[in-house]
Each structure stands twice: as structure tokens, then as C-alpha cells.
């Protein structure tokens, strides 16, 4: 399967000396970078022989392999980044020289952004997008939003595709990790998820944070699954785990930085009402969430108390994944007033300010749109969007448009 990110990778190789592809383990980063047509030198920092070739003297290594070199799992080599800066600056005008990949490392992102600033293009990769499993390309709505020049009527006129509610439900339940999706075997998927969580806790988090209390963090991950889609109360989580609030905040930062959890800050700009300021968050992959919640199948999911929050998180993640795959810069937020008015996702970027409400049903009551209508009016937004399970896009008001998830 050709990943949507491949076009962005090829573009960035023409713009930057170095490209960093980051994202969760097993999302397809290695497969993506190995798919480049022209031969590249490939090194895996988790392979002992490759690590031994790079780690003692990264500067010498980069002088020997100064072009078309891929270094996989670069978080294993903290000394690499300053050496990359030196080598890139030796011939700053030359593009497409290095690709580094990394997973599960907040330190990696810090090293890339601080040491290689201005020299690197960063691609945040994810497991499969819904758009990739459906047709191999991003649908019209996100492209139109990213252009910054569409109207509500333009969005209401997006292409109507054949009903694929069964495919949507399948993707929602299984999530986007490639191996469970492509193997399509429930027993394999369960075992794969189990090994994935064990690897995440024991290898990724254990290696990166050796002083961490692994048993407490394992319990935290279980608690975290139940918090998906909720505003966060650090003191309550600290009480449940029997740790301090600063420790809990560190746990949340680790979960966010290792691509397990998506933290959404509150949108507080131009506030005209009392705003709930606590952050909100979601598990990034719905399949992993369902595994941790011990939800065995789609029928059980539809009757589970988490069903609405699970759907909401999946839709939020799909929208952000598509923007990342297009290389669009944005900041995501959520919005809630003390009186209860809410907008599930607020996107801010060069394309403007776009509030998005998420509904799992087909029908949308006008009462459900009060928070969205108020946000659009108070901030002068060009439009607001409701992502739902309707049969076709439609206008609810002059500035509010409904878009079925299938069209994304």
C-alpha cells in the first residue's frame, strides 16, 4: 500500500537537507522510507552492528555516509543530532541528504527541533488513515479546509461516495495499525495488541525513562484508557494511582510525547465567557483503546459507555492525521464554557479558525448546534463543521455544514 505520506516525504527531500519521520512504533515509518526509489544507505540504530558503527563517532560516520543515508530509530543515538547539524552546515544548500526516523521519544522531538532547527522537515506519521484504507488518498473536505478559501456551500457540495458504514465501523473498531488491519484475524489482532502494549511499557518507556516506576505507569495506561474524551483532573488521577500531581503530569507528558495520547488544550483566546481551562485528551488509536478497555467486538462497543467518546476520539485523530499527511501546520484545541457550551475540536492555522462538532448519529438537532453556532458568531469564523454519520453533506445554517465521516 502506498502511504499518503510518501508524497510529503518526496516533497520535503527537495526542500530540506534532512527529513525526520516520527510517529508511534509499528505505524509504517521504516516501510515508508525504504520505499524510496533511488538506493539509500540504511542503518537501524536498534541493530547492534549499526549502532556500533555510528555511536562511537557520529561525525566521522556522517562524513563517510554524507548523502542518501537513512538512520532508523534515531532516538537511540542522542549524540547524532549535533553531528548532523555540523554535517548539514558543511554543505547547507544541498537537499535530501539524510532521513532519520524515531518513535516513542519526547527527547527525539526536542533534539530535532532545537539542534536541527531550520535544517529539517518534520513529518509526524500515524497508523493507517481511514482515507488510506478506503481509497488511498485524502478526501475533499480536509483539502478544502486546508486551502483556506472554501465556503460552507463548497463543503456541502463535496463528492458523495457510496455508503460504506460497514467499512467505517470496521476501521473504528480495529484502529489503524497496519498489521492487525491487513491480517484481518481477530485472534491475531488481540495478541498483536497485547505484545504492542508490553513492548511499549517494557522497552520504549523503560529505556527512555529508566527511573520511572513501571508498575505505576502500567496502571496509569489502564486508567488513561478510561479518561479518553474527558477533561483531565490531575488531582483525581494522582489519588487513584497513589502518586503526586507532578508525577501524574509527567505521566501525561510521556504518554503524549510517545504518541499514545493526544492532549488538546482549551481554546482560551478572545474569551467572552468563563472557559473551562483544563486540557482534554484522547487515545490516538481507537483499536488500542478498545483493547485496553477489553471491548471484544463491535457489538460490545456499540453498547459500551465509552462508545460516544471512542467515536469522537477516532474522528478527531483522523482529521489531525490528514492535516499532518498534507504537511499543513495547525494548532488543535477544544472549547467548553462553564455553562456547558462545547466545541469538540477547534483548528487554528493559516487557513483560519475552524470549529468542528462531532456526532455519531445521522440526525443533528438544532439544539446540538448551539455551542458551535455561538463560537462561529462570536469569533467571526467563515464556517463551522459537524462531522456525523449522515447519508450526504448538508447545510444546517448559512454557516454550519454537516459532513459524513465517510467523506473525509
C-alpha positions in Angstrom: 0.0 0.0 0.0 1.4 3.4 -1.0 1.1 5.6 2.0 -0.3 9.2 1.6 2.8 10.4 3.5 5.0 9.4 0.6 4.2 12.5 -1.5 5.1 14.7 1.5 8.4 12.8 2.1 9.4 13.3 -1.5 8.5 17.0 -1.3 10.5 17.5 1.9 13.5 15.8 0.4 13.6 18.5 -2.2 13.2 21.3 0.4 15.4 20.2 3.3 18.9 18.7 3.8 17.4 16.3 6.5 13.9 14.9 6.9 12.7 13.5 10.3 9.8 10.9 10.1 8.4 10.5 13.6 5.5 8.5 15.0 4.4 5.5 17.1 6.2 2.2 16.7 4.8 -0.1 14.1 2.9 2.6 12.2 4.9 2.1 9.0 7.9 4.5 9.2 10.5 2.0 8.1 8.4 0.7 5.2 7.8 4.3 4.1 11.4 5.4 4.0 12.5 2.1 2.4 10.0 2.7 -0.4 12.1 5.5 -2.0 13.1 4.6 -5.5 16.7 5.6 -5.6 19.1 3.5 -3.5 19.7 4.8 0.0 22.2 3.6 2.7 20.0 2.2 5.5 21.1 1.9 9.2 18.9 0.7 12.1 20.0 2.1 15.5 18.3 -0.9 17.2 20.6 -3.3 15.3 23.8 -3.8 17.4 26.2 -3.7 14.4 24.7 -0.5 13.1 24.7 1.1 16.5 28.3 0.2 16.9 29.1 1.8 13.6 27.5 5.1 14.5 27.6 5.7 18.2 31.4 5.9 18.9 31.9 8.8 16.4 28.8 10.1 14.7 30.7 12.9 12.9 33.0 10.5 11.2 30.1 8.2 10.3 28.3 11.1 8.7 31.3 12.2 6.7 31.6 8.6 5.3 27.8 8.5 4.6 27.1 12.1 3.7 24.4 11.5 1.2 21.2 9.5 0.9 21.5 8.0 4.3 18.6 6.7 6.4 19.1 6.2 10.2 16.1 4.4 11.7 15.1 4.7 15.4 17.4 7.7 15.9 16.3 8.2 19.5 18.8 5.5 20.4 21.6 7.9 19.3 21.4 11.2 21.3 24.8 12.3 20.1 23.7 12.0 16.5 21.8 15.3 16.3 24.7 17.8 16.9 26.8 15.8 14.4 24.0 16.1 11.9 23.9 19.8 12.3 27.7 20.0 11.7 27.5 17.8 8.6 24.4 19.6 7.2 26.1 23.0 7.7 29.2 21.8 5.8 27.0 21.9 2.6 23.8 23.7 3.7 22.5 24.2 0.1 22.3 20.5 -0.7 18.9 19.0 -0.1 17.7 15.4 0.5 20.8 14.1 2.2 19.5 12.4 5.4 16.4 10.8 6.7 16.0 10.0 10.4 13.1 8.2 11.9 12.1 7.9 15.5 9.4 6.6 17.7 8.3 7.0 21.3 10.7 9.7 22.4 9.9 13.2 23.6 13.7 13.8 23.7 13.9 13.0 20.0 11.5 15.8 19.1 13.3 18.2 21.4 16.6 17.3 19.9 15.3 17.7 16.3 13.5 21.0 16.9 16.4 22.6 18.9 19.5 21.2 17.3 18.3 20.9 13.7 16.0 23.9 13.6 15.8 25.3 10.0 17.6 22.3 8.6 15.0 19.6 9.0 11.5 18.9 7.7 9.4 17.0 10.2 6.7 14.5 9.2 4.5 13.2 12.0 3.3 9.8 10.7 0.5 7.7 12.1 -1.0 4.3 11.6 -3.4 3.9 8.6 -5.8 6.8 8.0 -9.4 6.0 7.2 -8.7 7.6 3.8 -5.9 5.2 3.1 -7.9 2.1 3.8 -10.8 3.5 1.7 -9.3 4.9 -1.5 -5.6 5.7 -0.9 -6.0 9.5 -0.9 -7.3 12.2 1.4 -10.9 13.3 0.7 -12.1 16.7 -0.5 -13.2 18.2 2.9 -9.8 18.4 4.6 -8.1 19.5 1.4 -10.7 22.3 1.0 -10.3 23.4 4.7 -6.6 23.4 4.3 -6.8 25.7 1.3 -8.4 28.4 3.4 -10.6 29.5 0.5 -13.8 27.4 0.7 -17.3 28.3 1.8 -20.0 26.3 3.6 -21.7 25.7 0.3 -18.5 24.4 -1.2 -18.2 21.9 1.6 -21.8 20.9 1.3 -21.2 20.0 -2.3 -18.3 17.6 -1.7 -18.4 14.3 -3.6 -21.0 11.8 -2.2 -19.5 8.3 -2.1 -21.3 5.0 -1.8 -22.4 4.1 1.7 -19.6 2.3 3.5 -20.9 2.2 7.0 -19.6 -1.3 7.4 -16.1 -0.3 6.4 -16.3 2.7 8.8 -17.3 0.6 11.7 -14.6 -1.9 10.9 -11.9 0.8 10.9 -13.3 2.4 14.0 -13.2 -0.8 16.0 -9.8 -2.1 14.8 -8.0 1.2 14.6 -5.2 1.9 12.1 -2.1 -0.1 13.0 -1.1 -1.8 9.8 -0.6 -5.5 10.9 -4.0 -6.1 12.6 -5.7 -4.2 9.8 -4.1 -6.2 6.9 -4.1 -9.6 8.6 -7.8 -9.3 9.4 -7.9 -12.0 12.1 -9.4 -11.3 15.5 -7.1 -13.6 17.4 -4.0 -12.2 15.8 -5.2 -8.6 16.4 -5.7 -9.4 20.1 -2.3 -11.0 20.5 -0.6 -8.2 18.5 -2.2 -5.5 20.7 -1.0 -7.4 23.8 2.6 -7.6 22.6 2.5 -4.0 21.4 1.4 -2.7 24.9 4.1 -4.9 26.6 6.8 -3.6 24.2 5.7 0.0 24.7 5.8 -0.3 28.5 8.9 -2.5 28.8 11.2 -1.4 26.0 10.2 2.1 24.8 9.2 3.7 28.1 11.6 1.6 30.1 14.6 2.5 28.0 13.7 6.2 27.7 12.8 6.8 31.3 14.8 4.3 33.3 13.9 5.9 36.7 10.2 5.5 36.0 8.1 3.3 38.3 7.0 0.9 35.6 4.2 -0.7 37.6 2.6 2.7 38.4 2.9 3.7 34.8 1.4 0.5 33.6 -1.6 1.2 35.9 -1.6 4.8 34.6 -2.0 3.5 31.0 -5.1 1.4 32.0 -6.6 4.5 33.8 -5.8 6.6 30.8 -7.9 4.5 28.5 -11.0 5.3 30.7 -10.2 9.0 30.5 -10.2 9.2 26.7 -12.5 12.0 25.6 -12.7 13.7 29.1 -11.3 16.9 30.5 -8.5 16.0 32.8 -8.4 16.3 36.6 -4.8 15.7 37.6 -5.5 15.5 41.3 -8.1 12.8 40.8 -5.8 10.7 38.7 -3.0 11.2 41.3 -5.3 10.0 44.0 -6.3 6.8 42.1 -2.6 6.0 41.4 -1.3 7.0 44.8 1.3 9.4 43.4 1.8 13.1 43.4 0.2 15.6 41.0 3.6 16.5 39.4 4.2 12.8 38.8 0.9 12.4 37.1 1.6 15.5 34.9 4.9 13.8 33.9 3.0 10.6 33.0 0.6 12.6 30.8 3.5 14.3 29.1 5.2 10.9 28.5 2.0 9.5 27.0 1.6 12.5 24.7 5.2 12.6 23.7 5.3 8.8 22.9 2.3 9.1 20.5 0.0 7.1 22.8 -2.2 10.0 23.9 -3.4 13.2 22.2 -3.6 16.2 24.5 -5.9 19.0 23.5 -5.5 22.3 25.3 -8.5 24.5 25.9 -9.1 27.3 23.5 -9.0 30.5 25.6 -8.3 33.2 23.0 -10.8 36.1 22.8 -12.8 34.5 25.7 -16.1 36.3 26.3 -17.4 33.8 28.7 -16.0 31.7 31.6 -13.9 29.0 29.9 -13.1 25.5 31.2 -9.3 25.6 31.1 -8.3 22.0 31.9 -6.9 20.1 28.9 -8.8 17.3 27.3 -7.3 14.2 25.7 -7.9 11.1 23.6 -6.2 7.8 22.9 -4.7 8.2 19.5 -5.7 4.8 18.1 -9.2 3.5 18.6 -8.2 -0.1 18.2 -5.6 0.2 21.0 -8.2 1.9 23.2 -10.7 -0.9 22.7 -8.1 -3.5 23.5 -7.2 -1.8 26.8 -10.9 -1.3 27.6 -11.4 -5.1 27.0 -14.1 -4.5 24.4 -14.2 -7.7 22.3 -16.1 -6.8 19.2 -18.2 -4.1 17.5 -21.5 -5.2 19.1 -20.0 -4.8 22.6 -18.6 -1.4 21.6 -22.0 -0.1 20.5 -23.4 -0.9 23.9 -20.4 0.3 25.9 -20.5 3.6 28.0 -17.3 4.6 26.0 -19.0 4.4 22.6 -19.5 8.2 22.2 -16.1 9.2 23.4 -14.4 6.5 21.4 -16.1 7.7 18.2 -15.2 11.3 19.0 -11.6 10.5 19.5 -11.4 8.5 16.3 -12.8 11.4 14.3 -10.5 13.9 16.0 -7.5 11.8 15.2 -8.5 11.2 11.6 -8.8 14.9 10.9 -5.4 15.7 12.5 -3.7 12.7 10.8 -5.0 14.0 7.4 -3.6 17.5 8.1 -0.3 16.0 9.1 -0.1 13.9 5.9 -0.7 17.0 3.8 2.0 18.9 5.7 -0.4 21.6 7.0 0.7 23.5 10.1 -2.1 23.8 12.7 -2.8 24.0 16.4 -5.7 21.9 17.8 -7.9 22.8 20.8 -11.2 22.1 22.3 -13.7 24.6 23.7 -16.0 24.4 26.6 -17.7 27.2 28.7 -18.6 26.9 32.4 -22.2 26.9 31.3 -21.7 23.8 29.2 -21.4 25.1 25.6 -18.8 23.0 23.8 -17.0 22.5 20.5 -15.2 19.2 20.3 -12.3 20.4 18.1 -11.0 23.8 17.2 -8.4 24.1 14.4 -6.3 27.2 14.0 -3.8 27.7 11.2 -3.0 29.8 8.1 -6.4 28.5 6.8 -8.2 30.4 9.6 -10.2 29.3 12.7 -12.4 26.2 12.1 -14.6 24.8 14.9 -15.8 21.2 14.5 -18.5 19.4 16.3 -18.6 15.5 16.2 -21.8 13.5 16.3 -22.1 9.7 16.0 -25.7 9.8 14.8 -27.2 10.6 11.4 -29.6 13.3 12.6 -28.5 16.5 14.2 -30.8 18.5 16.3 -30.6 22.3 16.2 -30.1 22.3 20.0 -26.9 20.3 19.4 -25.5 23.2 17.4 -25.9 26.0 20.0 -22.3 25.8 21.1 -21.0 25.7 17.6 -23.3 28.5 16.4 -22.2 30.7 19.3 -18.5 30.0 18.7 -18.8 30.8 14.9 -20.8 34.0 15.6 -18.6 35.4 18.4 -15.3 34.8 16.6 -16.4 35.6 13.0 -15.5 32.1 11.7 -16.1 31.5 8.0 -18.0 28.3 8.9 -18.4 25.5 11.4 -18.5 21.8 10.7 -20.4 18.9 12.1 -18.9 15.5 11.3 -21.6 12.9 11.6 -22.9 9.6 10.0 -25.4 11.2 7.7 -26.0 10.0 4.1 -24.8 13.1 2.4 -23.3 16.5 3.2 -25.8 19.2 4.0 -26.2 22.8 5.2 -27.8 23.3 8.6 -27.5 27.1 8.6 -25.7 29.5 6.3 -22.5 28.9 8.2 -22.9 25.4 9.6 -22.3 22.4 7.3 -22.6 18.7 8.1 -20.2 16.3 6.6 -20.4 12.5 6.9 -17.3 10.8 8.2 -17.3 8.6 5.1 -16.5 11.7 3.0 -13.3 12.5 4.9 
